[in-house]
Amino acid sequence: METESFEPAGWLVETGISSEFGDEIIFDTVFNLGATSTSNPSPTNYLLFDVDLSIPLLGREENSWIKAGPFLSIEYGNFRFFDSTSTDWEETTWVGAFVMMNFGPWEFTVRGEYPIQMSTILEGESTDLNVADMFEMRIRFYLSSFFKNFVDKLFLEFLLSTRERKISVSFMEPF
């Protein structure tokens, strides 16, 4: 049995806006032009757009160390999973809840999510969605906390789930 080593899905460009209460709108784009892998030897152009909206209902105070609330994630692109071989454009919409904790420059977030719309469900195909696919862990380290009077949020983010793994440096503008 041949195992395939992890191959990155591509490059990530991420930006967003946030409020002092923790409301966030994040837009990210993943792209990899001419990508190949052992599971898909022919070059494929991957492109995925993702918009996330998070609104904390608990902990809306400015310096609250714990926040919780609902979120919505809408993905649209020509792949959903990092090892996908499909080039068809698909869309996925996830809804769920999150719990976020802040400790100094560190922020830990756990999200439970459920797909409310997937193109493959509409087409009657199997999605092979497991319970583990519905959870995601995000860790942020705020680089901006080292700079005095730096209003914008600049952070290093690690995201881990069964559906995606990403490391990004992100910039978020307060509104």
C-alpha positions in Angstrom: 0.0 0.0 0.0 1.5 3.3 -1.1 1.0 6.3 1.1 1.1 9.8 -0.3 3.0 12.4 1.7 1.2 15.7 2.5 1.3 18.1 -0.5 0.1 21.6 0.0 -3.1 22.6 -1.8 -1.6 25.9 -2.8 -1.1 29.5 -1.7 -3.6 31.3 0.6 -4.4 35.0 0.5 -6.6 36.0 3.5 -8.0 39.3 4.6 -10.9 40.5 6.7 -12.6 43.1 8.8 -13.5 42.9 12.5 -15.3 45.0 15.2 -14.2 45.7 18.8 -16.8 43.2 19.9 -15.2 40.3 17.9 -17.5 40.3 14.9 -15.5 39.1 11.9 -15.9 38.8 8.2 -13.0 36.9 6.6 -12.4 36.4 2.9 -9.7 34.0 1.7 -8.6 32.6 -1.6 -6.6 29.5 -2.2 -4.9 29.0 -5.5 -2.4 26.6 -7.1 -1.9 26.8 -10.8 -0.6 23.8 -12.6 -0.6 21.5 -9.5 0.2 17.8 -9.8 0.2 15.0 -7.2 0.5 11.2 -7.3 -3.3 10.9 -7.0 -3.8 13.4 -9.8 -0.8 13.4 -12.2 -2.2 15.8 -14.8 -1.8 19.5 -14.0 -4.9 21.1 -12.5 -5.6 24.8 -11.7 -7.1 24.9 -8.2 -9.1 28.0 -7.1 -11.3 28.3 -4.0 -13.0 31.3 -2.5 -14.2 31.2 1.1 -16.2 33.8 3.1 -16.6 33.3 6.9 -18.9 35.4 9.2 -18.6 35.1 13.0 -20.8 36.9 15.5 -20.1 36.4 19.2 -23.3 36.5 21.3 -21.6 35.7 24.5 -18.6 37.9 25.6 -19.3 40.9 23.4 -17.3 43.1 25.8 -14.1 44.6 24.3 -11.6 42.7 26.5 -13.6 39.5 27.1 -11.3 36.4 27.4 -14.1 34.0 26.2 -16.5 34.5 23.3 -19.2 32.2 21.8 -21.7 32.5 19.0 -22.9 31.4 15.6 -20.9 31.5 12.3 -21.6 30.9 8.6 -19.0 29.8 6.0 -19.6 29.8 2.3 -17.0 28.1 0.0 -17.0 28.2 -3.8 -14.4 26.8 -6.1 -13.1 23.9 -8.2 -12.1 21.8 -5.2 -13.3 21.2 -1.6 -10.6 18.9 -0.2 -6.8 19.3 -0.5 -6.4 16.0 -2.3 -9.5 16.4 -4.6 -9.0 15.5 -8.2 -12.2 17.1 -9.5 -12.1 20.3 -11.5 -15.8 20.9 -11.4 -16.9 24.1 -9.6 -18.8 23.3 -6.4 -20.2 25.3 -3.5 -20.6 24.4 0.1 -22.3 26.3 2.9 -21.6 25.4 6.6 -23.4 26.8 9.6 -22.4 26.2 13.2 -21.2 27.6 16.5 -17.8 28.6 17.9 -16.1 29.0 21.3 -13.1 31.4 21.4 -10.6 31.9 24.3 -8.0 34.7 24.5 -4.8 34.4 26.5 -2.5 37.3 25.9 -1.4 37.3 22.2 -2.9 33.8 21.8 -6.5 33.0 20.6 -7.9 29.5 20.5 -11.1 28.7 18.7 -13.1 25.5 18.3 -15.9 25.3 15.8 -18.6 22.8 15.3 -20.1 23.0 11.8 -22.7 21.3 9.7 -23.2 21.5 5.9 -26.6 23.0 5.0 -25.9 23.0 1.3 -23.4 21.0 -0.8 -23.4 20.6 -4.5 -22.7 16.9 -4.3 -25.8 16.4 -2.0 -27.9 18.2 -4.6 -26.6 15.9 -7.3 -27.3 12.8 -5.2 -23.7 11.8 -4.8 -22.1 10.4 -1.6 -20.2 13.0 0.4 -18.6 10.6 2.9 -19.1 13.2 5.7 -17.9 11.9 9.1 -18.6 13.4 12.6 -14.9 14.4 12.7 -15.4 16.5 9.6 -17.7 18.8 11.5 -15.1 20.1 13.9 -12.2 22.5 13.4 -9.5 24.0 15.6 -8.0 27.4 15.0 -5.0 29.0 16.8 -4.0 32.6 16.3 -0.9 34.4 17.5 -1.4 38.2 17.2 1.9 39.7 15.9 0.3 43.2 16.3 0.3 42.8 20.1 4.1 43.5 20.0 3.6 46.9 18.5 2.3 49.8 20.7 -0.8 51.6 19.3 -1.1 49.1 16.4 -4.9 49.2 15.7 -5.0 46.8 12.8 -4.9 43.0 13.5 -1.9 41.2 12.1 -1.7 37.5 13.1 -0.3 34.1 12.3 -3.1 31.5 12.1 -2.9 27.7 12.3 -6.1 25.9 11.2 -6.6 22.2 11.6 -9.6 20.0 10.6 -10.1 16.8 8.6 -11.2 18.9 5.6 -8.3 21.5 5.6 -5.0 22.4 7.1 -3.6 25.9 6.7 -1.0 28.2 8.0 -1.5 31.8 7.2 -0.3 35.3 8.0 -3.5 37.4 8.0 -4.3 41.1 8.1 -7.7 42.3 9.5 -8.9 45.9 9.5 -11.2 47.0 12.3 -14.5 48.6 11.3 
